[in-house]
Amino acid sequence: LARVGIESIEIQVPPVAMGRVADPAKFSPENRETADHSLPVCVAMALIDGKLTAQQFESDRWAAPDVAALVSRMKVVPNAELAERYPHGRPADIRVRLANGETLNDFQDVPTGDAERPMDDVAIDRKFMANAEEKIGRSHAREILECVKRLESVPRIQELTHMLAAT
């Protein structure tokens, strides 16, 4: 998406969320802790890289010039109407204006992974693999995932702990 030319991004959130995810420090974080609580940084990395993983934070991806450039074209604004849905959903509305004038919009009332919208097994597998394979390789991550799926029938827990220790 970032390659097609993003002119601006506006994200609307409940007013109560502003201080937690979009205070001024979140637009130019100086450390990982601030970056991983920054809505603008997380959105920028997801749009540019097509993913959001722990490795991006560990490798200081959040501090890259292209991420900062996209964050600079972003604003997060409070929307009082969204407050009615909070805290049961943590809603957000995002509008991406492209350089060609087109506007893309997405609204999420409840984020994926919330208790009210839990991830299914396929989504959990994808999330694990996206985070684990960057660190330990695809085949080892898949081996661990398969062992966890059959954990109730694993005769000795050492089978899993040996896999984890080898990471």
N, C-alpha and C positions, 0 to 999 in steps of 0.2 A: 504493500500500500504506500509506503513512504517513497518508493521509486517513481510513482506517478505524479508526485509533486503535491505535497500538503501545504496549503496556504495558511490554514488556521484550524485549531481544535478548541471546542468549548465543551466542558463537562459540567453538568449540573448535578449537584448532590444536596442532600438535606443539610440545612445550616449547621446542625450539630456535628456533622462530619468534617466541616471545613478545617478546624484546628488540628485534627488528627491526621489528615491526608493532604492538605493543601495550604498550610501556613507558609509564609514567605521562604523559610528555610528549605521547604520541600521542592522549590523551583531551582535551587542551586545547592544540592547537598554537598557537604564537605566530608562525609564519611558514609560507610555502608549502612549503618544503623538508620540514619536519616533517609538514605536512598531507598531502603526496602520498605519504608513507611510512606514513601512519596507517590501519590497517585499520578502526578505528571510524569515522573521518571518511569514508573512501571508501564504506563500507557505508551510512552515513547519507545521503550525497548520492545514491547510486544508488537507495536506497529512496524518498527524497523526490522526486527529480527524474526518476526512471525512466531515468537515464543516468549515465555517468561519463566526462567529457571533459576535455581540457586547458583549455578555456575556463572551466570551473568553478573551476579552480585559479587561472587568470590573473585572474579577476574577484573573487577572495577569497570565493567561495561557501562555502568551508570554514569561514569565520569567522562565518557568518550565525547568528542566534539559533535558528532552527528546526533547523539542523544540530547545534548545541551541545546543544539540548534532547534530540534523539534520541540523541546520543552519551552523554548522562548516564544514559540508561536501558539502556545497553549494558555488557556485560562480556565480556572475552575471557579464556578459561581454557585452561591447558595440558591436553592429553589425551595421556598416555603411549602409549596404544594407537596413536595416529596417528603416533608417532615411527617405527614399523616401516615405514611407507610413505614416509617422508621420506628422502632428497631426491628420490626418483624421482617424486614426485607433488605435493608440497606440499598435502596434504589439508586440508580445513576442513569443519566441520559448523556450520551456523547454525540456530538455533531462534528464531523470532519468536513471541512471545506477544501476541495481540491483546487489546484491552480487553473483547471479548465472551467471552473465555476460550479461544477457538480458538488452537491452536498450529500454525504452519507450520514445516516442517523441510526443509532441503536439505543434501545432502552432496555435495561435489566432491572426488574423489580426485586429479584432475589438472585444473588450471585450463585453460580455453580459451586457446590461444596458446602453451602449453607445447610443447616439442619432441615430447613423447609424445602430445599432443592438439592438433596444429596447426589453425589456422583454415582453413576452406575459402575459396574465392574470394568467395563471397557474404558471409561474415563479414568478410573483409578490406575489401571494398567498403563495407559498412555502417560499419565502424569509421572508415575514411578519411572518409566523408561526414559522419558524426556530428561529427568533429573539424574538418574543413575548412570545411564550409558555415557554421558559426558565425562563422568569420573572414573568408571570401572570398565567401560567397554560394553558393547551391545550383547555379546554372547554371555558374559558373566552376569550382567544385569538380568537377562532373560532367565538364566539358571536360578538366580535367587528368587525372582518373581514366581517361577513355577514351583519352587520348593515351598514358598509361603502359601501358595494356593492349595497345596496338599498337606499343609502343616499338621492337620488333625490325624493324618495317617502316617506321618514320619515316625519311624520307630524310636529314633534317638535325636534329640534336639541338636546334638553335635553336628549333624549333617548341615543344618542351617548355620550354626555358629562358625563352622570351618569355612563355609562360603563367605560369610561376612568378614571373617578375620583375613581372608585372602584379598580383600579390597584395598 
